Amino acid sequence: MAKQHKIARIKRRLTSAEEFEIMKLVLDKFLWIGTGLMAWGLYQSIIGDGPNGLYFIVAGAVVLAIFSVIIVREFEQIR
């Protein structure tokens, strides 16, 4: 019984390749959100709501900048 309890405590560690794949999935969502915000802002600007569209474009650019910082940090950690 004690041996079975010890085995249950062991946690499986992810390999660096598995961690990288998970990171890509998460950061891909940031990319889509940033691109979507910028596209919506462009659409808003075209239909005539300029300032509101500009806010969406800036928000999308901020999301993409955060995305870039995270990517650079992760690649520097790998090296």
ZIUR-V189326 format. One record per residue. N is the residue number from 1. SS is DSSP state (a for helix, b for strand, c for the rest). PSI is psi in radians with two decimals (999 if undefined). Layout:
{{N & SS & PSI} {N & SS & PSI}}
This chain:
{{1 & c & -0.74} {2 & a & -0.63} {3 & a & -0.69} {4 & a & -0.63} {5 & a & -0.64} {6 & a & -0.70} {7 & a & -0.63} {8 & a & -0.42} {9 & a & -0.36} {10 & c & 2.20} {11 & c & 2.46} {12 & c & 2.29} {13 & c & 2.49} {14 & c & 2.54} {15 & c & 2.88} {16 & a & -0.57} {17 & a & -0.71} {18 & a & -0.71} {19 & a & -0.73} {20 & a & -0.70} {21 & a & -0.73} {22 & a & -0.73} {23 & a & -0.71} {24 & a & -0.70} {25 & a & -0.75} {26 & a & -0.82} {27 & a & -0.43} {28 & a & -0.61} {29 & a & -0.69} {30 & a & -0.74} {31 & a & -0.79} {32 & a & -0.70} {33 & a & -0.80} {34 & a & -0.77} {35 & a & -0.72} {36 & a & -0.74} {37 & a & -0.74} {38 & a & -0.68} {39 & a & -0.74} {40 & a & -0.69} {41 & a & -0.71} {42 & a & -0.75} {43 & a & -0.80} {44 & a & -0.67} {45 & a & -0.67} {46 & a & -0.71} {47 & a & -0.09} {48 & c & -0.08} {49 & c & 1.22} {50 & a & -1.01} {51 & a & -0.69} {52 & a & -0.71} {53 & a & -0.68} {54 & a & -0.66} {55 & a & -0.71} {56 & a & -0.68} {57 & a & -0.75} {58 & a & -0.72} {59 & a & -0.72} {60 & a & -0.69} {61 & a & -0.65} {62 & a & -0.76} {63 & a & -0.75} {64 & a & -0.57} {65 & a & -0.74} {66 & a & -0.73} {67 & a & -0.80} {68 & a & -0.74} {69 & a & -0.75} {70 & a & -0.76} {71 & a & -0.82} {72 & a & -0.75} {73 & a & -0.76} {74 & a & -0.71} {75 & a & -0.58} {76 & a & -0.59} {77 & a & -0.61} {78 & a & -0.67} {79 & c & 999}}
